[in-house]
Amino acid sequence: MLPVLILLVVGLGIVEPSILLPTNVVNVFSQSAVVAIAAIGATIVILTGGIDLSVGSTISASGVAAAAVMSATGNVALGMLAGVAVGATIGFITGSLITRLELVPFIATLAGLFVIAGATVLLSGGTTISNLPTDFTGLSVTAIAGIPVLVFIAIALYVVAQLVLSLTVWGRHIMLLGASRRTSRVTGIPVARTEGSVYVVAGVFSGFAGVAMTANLFGANASMGSGLLLNVVGAVVLGGTSLFGGRGSVARTGIGVLLLGFLANGMNLIGLASYDQVSVTGFVILAAASLDAWLHRSPG
């Protein structure tokens, strides 16, 4: 996937040279950070053969919760903790529905998408919460060597997540669960506990993404994460993680995030209409998903 990313960037750069300017490259990394963080959790879920369609709603709910607490108390740390806690709680409830009530992940998270969206509208009063402490909103403009600090945070999270998946027992359980649920049970892997835990972890990452997005927007509202599902899941698929589970990596998801980021950035700079951008992005993701299905099609 890395060669595809390089070819895309070079090709876009030929059409519109400003895409290759260092300031624009940094801008793409910065704009992709929120999706990148949420995509870590989505990758872990999909590696088990599951799916989380509520990621956008969770980001919105977490951002609104963080903004509401900070607006009421002026305490940045407490607000950020509240945002992540909301994400973790949503993940715990989702995981429980899937492991204890044995709901299909698609149905459980699709229902969650609507329930969470409605609850977030009630929490926010249908308005944008914007009177936030300057110490918090300053996070979006704080930079090291001209690169936003959020980019470094996202990179650090990717390194840690990849190491956890590669080097820990929990990470091996996730990969085995996605490869074969039956084999996982036979070999003694705690299937329900492992499956439930990935949704909690995904909720934590979505919660942190919601907090980060709130800082970027200098406020939060119930619809701010509604358009992110396509990009989050799309980045995971483009990164080569199998929708059937058991194959993929967080590192490759990062490449998928950048591919979508540069694609969107290039289409903007070229002047492609917004509705055409959505279509192009959809076709790119569809092609990747179709390729994944073809590679895993049973012979005969």
N, C-alpha and C positions, 0 to 999 in steps of 0.2 A: 504493500500500500504506500510505502514511502516513495518509491519511484513515481507512482501516480500523482502524489502530492507535488513532487518536484516538477513533473511535466505540466501539471495544472498551473502552478505558479509561473513557470517560465512562459507557458503559452499565453496566459493572461497578461504577463509583463510585455510580451511582444505587441499585443493589441493595445494595451494601456500602460506605458512605461512607469507611470506614477505608482503603480501597484508595488513595484520593487523598491520604492524609496524606504529607507530605514524607519522613518516616522510612520509610514503606512503599515509596515510589517508589525511594528510595536502596537499599532492601533488594532490590528487583527487579533493579536494575542490578547490584548486587553478586553476586546469585545467578546472574545470566545471564552473568557475565564469562567463565567457563570455556568454556561453549558458544559464546559469541561468538568467542573466540580460535580454537577448533577450526574454526568455521564459515568463517573466512577461507580456510583451506586447502581446505576442502571446496568452496567456491565456485569457486576457481581450477581445481580438478580438473573440476568439472561444466561449467565454461565450455568445456572442450575436448571435451565430450561423454562424459567418463569418469565414474567413480563410485568412491568409497572406502568400502567397507563395514567396513573394519578400524579406523575412526577410534576407536571406543570401546576396543578392545583396545590400540591404540597409546597412548592416553591412560593406560591402566592400566600398561602396560609401562614407559612413560617415568616415571610417578610412582613406581613401585616401584624402578626403577633409580636415580632421584634420591635417594629415601629410603635405599636400601641404601648408596650411596656416602657420604651425609652421616652416616648412623648409624655407619659404619665409620671415617670420617676426621674427622668434625666440621667439614669444610670445606664451607661453603654454596655458594660459587661453583663448586667442583668438582662437587658434587652436581647443581646446576642445569644445568651444562654436560653432565653425563652423561645427564640426562633428555632434553635437546634432541637430543643426539647419537644416542640410541637411536631417537627419532622420525625423525630424518633418515636413519638407516641402514635402518629399516623402509621408509621412502619410496623409498629408492634401490633396494632389493631388489624392491619392488612394481613400480616403474617399469621395471626391467630385465626382469622377467617379462612385462610388457605389451609393451614395445618390441622386445625381443630374441627372446623365445620366442613373441611374438604371441598371448599369452593374452588373452581377453576381460577387460576390467577387472572386470566383475561376478564372474567366476570367480576371478581372481587375488586380489582383495581379500576375497572370501568365504572362500577357503582361508586367507588370511592372518589373518582374524579368529580362526579356530580354532587355528592354529599359534601365533600370538602369545599367545593366551589361555593355552594349555597351557604355553608357555615361561615366562610370567609367574608362573604357579602354582609352577613349579619354582624360579624365582628367589626368590620370596618365602617359599618353604617352606609356602605355604598359610596364612600368618599376616599380621597387620597390622604393618608396620614403623612404630613410633611414637616411638622414642627419638631425636627429631630436635633439632638445635640451636635454641635459643630465638630466635636471630637470624633463622632461616628461618621458623619458625612465626609470628613477629611480623609477617611480611608480610601475613598475612590480616587483621590488626586495625589496621595502620597506615593512617591516613586524613588527607586534606587537606580542610579545611573540612567535616569530617563525612562526606566521600565516600571510600570505600576506594581506596587507591592503585592497586589492580588494575583498577578501573574506568577510571582515567585511562590506564593502560597499554593496555587494550583499545581505547580510543578512538584513541590514538596509532597503534596497529597498523592500525586501519581506515583512518585517513587516509593512512598510508604505502602500504598495499596498494592503495588506490584510485588513488593518484597513479601508482604503478608500472604498474598495468593501463592507465591512461589515457594516460600520457605516454612510456612506453618501447617500444622495438622488441619486447622480449619480451612485453609486454602485448598489443601488436597481433597478434603471432603466435598467442597463445592464443585471442584472439577469432576470428581467421581460421580457425584449426584447427577450432574448434567449429562455425563456420558451414559450412565445406566442406573436408573432408580432401583431396578431389581437387584443388580449386583451390589449396590450400596447397602441395601437391607441385608443381603446374605452375608456380607463381610462385616456387619455390625456397626455401620456408620449410623449415628443418630439422625435419621432422615428428617423427622419433623422439626427437631431443634435446629438443625443446620438450615433447613428451608426457611423457618421462621426468622432466624437471625439475619439472613441476607436482606429481608425487607426492613428490618430495624436499621441496619447499616445504610441501606439505600435512603431511608427516611432521614438519617443524620446528614448524609451528603446533600440531599435535597434541601434540608433545613438550612444548612450552611450556605448553599447556593442562594436561597431566598434572602438570607441576611446580606450576602454580598451584593445581590441585585438591588436591595433596598438602599445600600450605600451608594451604588452607582447612579440610582435614580433620584437620590436625595428624598426618598419617600417610598410609600408602599400602598398598593391598592389591590383589590380582589382579582383583577384581570391581568396583572403584570406578568404572570408566568404562563398564561393560557396558550401562548403560541410556541412554547419551548419543547413540547413533547416530540414533534417531528424532528427537531434538531438533535435532541438528546438521544432518542432511540436510533435516529439515522446515523449519528456519529458512531454508535456502538456497532451497527451493521456494517457501515463503511470500513470500520477498523478490522473487520474480519471475524468478529465474534459470532458464532453460530446461533441462530434463533432456536435451534434444537438443543442447545446447551452443550457443555463439555469441551468446547474449543473456543479459544480466544484469549485475550489479555488486555489489561488496563492500558499498557503502553501503546498498543495498536489503536485502542479507542482514542487516545490523545491525537494520533495521526488523523483519525476520522474527524475529530473536532476541528482540527486545523484545515482539513480539506473543505469542510462545509464553510468554515470561516472565510477562507480565501475565495471560495466560490461566491459567497454572498457579497463580499467586499468587491470582487471583480465585477460582478453584475451591476452593483451600485455605481461604480466608477465609469463603467461603459455606458450607463444610462438605460439599462433594461428596465422595463415597466415592472412594478411590484408584483402584479399578477403573473407575469411571465417568469419572474424569479421563483415564485412558489412552484410553478409547473416544472421548471428545470430542476429544482431541488428534489421534488417528488420523483421525477424520472430517474435521477441519479441514485436515489435510495432504492427505488424499485428495481433498478438494474442490479444493484449489489445484493438485494434480498433474493432475486431470481437466480443469480449466480450461486449464492449459498445453497438454495434449494436444489439446484441442478447438481452441485458437487456432492450432495448428500442423498441423492435419489438412489433408491435401491435398484440394483441391476435387474433387468427383466421386468 
